[in-house]
Amino acid sequence: DSGVTQTPKHLITATGQRVTLRCSPRSGDLSVYWYQQSLDQGLQFLIQYYNGEERAKGNILERFSAQQFPDLHSELNLSSLELGDSALYFCASSVEAPGQIISGAVWYGYTFGSGTRLTVV
Amino acid sequence: GESVGLHLPTLSVQEGDNSIINCAYSNSASDYFIWYKQESGKGPQFIIDIRSNMDKRQGQRVTVLLNKTVKHLSLQIAATQPGDSAVYFCAENSNTGKLIFGQGTTLQVKP
């Protein structure tokens, strides 16, 4: 168990629908990142939140949105779903914005959750 | 734009042999690199990291080599085991606030 919790693990929905994916970061982590992984594809960065505020945006569609709540959990909302949105969606968390000193060394790494597999039919 | 790429999409090795997975990066400003392992149905797991002021770092059965001159990163796995079968990603950080991941290399270990 990485400490990052994602729910649900699997989701099957129809085109045109809207879904919400949830992520609880590792205890103490302030940053949450969302990544999309399609079949045979690498990890595509979608968006980052830090302590409740949007910090960075990647290749996130306008149909997608996210937020981070005061308790630091995050939700990724996907609307007007299309077949091509079928993918694994990963959440990752890190202790801080990049550059924080951990045990005397700078730590930039992320801890990933086990992902939500979304299937749009 | 920034990119991190892997040279080989699939690597097949015999159990017990050493494995070498390569990665090229394009951003010379990147100062931190990580290798992740992703097993089927799971999220990426941290394996080892290296900072740009180092050329080599060793972990348990794994070694990462960094060649800044040619912007090349490699992951060496000693005495490869069936449990090492997975997709391996390299990732770089260039102080932009996010890690940039390569496409991934599938490592297949033959018994």
Contacts between the chains, C-beta under 8 A, distances in Angstrom:
chain1	res1	chain2	res2	distance
A	2	B	43	6.7
A	2	B	45	7.4
A	4	B	43	7.6
A	33	B	98	6.6
A	33	B	99	8.0
A	35	B	101	7.9
A	41	B	103	7.3
A	42	B	89	6.7
A	42	B	101	5.1
A	42	B	102	6.1
A	42	B	103	4.2
A	42	B	104	5.4
A	43	B	44	7.2
A	43	B	89	6.8
A	43	B	101	4.2
A	45	B	98	5.4
A	45	B	99	7.7
A	45	B	100	7.4
A	45	B	101	7.8
A	48	B	97	6.3
A	48	B	98	5.8
A	55	B	97	5.8
A	56	B	96	7.2
A	56	B	97	4.6
A	56	B	98	5.4
A	58	B	98	7.0
A	90	B	43	5.5
A	90	B	44	7.4
A	92	B	43	7.8
A	97	B	97	6.6
A	98	B	93	6.2
A	98	B	95	6.5
A	98	B	97	5.8
A	99	B	95	7.4
A	105	B	51	7.9
A	106	B	32	7.2
A	106	B	51	7.3
A	108	B	32	4.8
A	108	B	34	7.5
A	108	B	49	7.8
A	108	B	93	4.4
A	108	B	99	7.1
A	109	B	34	5.5
A	109	B	46	5.6
A	109	B	49	6.1
A	109	B	99	7.8
A	110	B	46	8.0
A	110	B	99	6.2
A	111	B	46	7.3
A	112	B	36	7.8
A	112	B	43	3.5
A	112	B	44	4.8
A	112	B	45	7.2
A	113	B	43	5.4
A	114	B	41	7.7
A	114	B	42	5.6
A	114	B	43	4.8
A	115	B	42	7.6
A	115	B	43	5.3
